[in-house]
Amino acid sequence: MLNDTPQWVAIYTHSRAEKKIDQTLQAAGYKTYLPLQHTRRQWSDRWKDIEVPLIPSYTFAKIKASDVVPVRNTAGVVRIVSWHGKPAIIPEKEIYAIKKLMDAKAEVHVKNNELLKLGAKVRILEGPFVNMEGMLISDCEDGNFCVSITGLDFALVTTIEQSILVPVEEDPDEQKGLWEE
């Protein structure tokens, strides 16, 4: 919960308004962070190197409780990301980790965790269970996921790292067992 000490929050913005909002909040005296990545885009007549937000429609700001309303009322801000009606605090170490990745010019891909919801069918990308499919049954600690790998009339349950899981689109015509290739 926000208090009188400035803390990091995520701000959800209108599409393609991240840079403008970041500049507006900085001009108003807030500490902000908009992670940008370099990319090469093609126009009809040329290629151009540009900087785009790492996380589309999001920027970060370090604010106090008294800053919530003015920040929320900034043109282009859709909302401050909240949890149970209160602004969700982002730990300083997470902002630092993002900055460190961006400073290292590492190739960073953002995956939407909403694709890996409980009950979703997932495929394992590597390890001893590579290409097996199962159902996500639990969100475990430390970024691991428990997956039920079914195929018979029972389930095997194991813990799989989130980074090697991908969602599987359901094919209604497919009746193949999960253990079959």
Buried (B, 14 or more C-beta within 10 A) or exposed (E): EBEEEBBBBBBBBEEEBBBBBBEBBEEEEBEBBBBBBEEEEEEEEEEEEEEEBBBEBBBBBBBBBEBBEEBBEBEBBBEBBEEEEEBBBBEEEEBEEBEEBBEEEEEEEEEEEEEBEEEBBBBBBEEEBEEBBBBBBEBEEEEBBBBBBBBEEEEEEBEBBBEBBEBBEEEEEEEEEBEEE
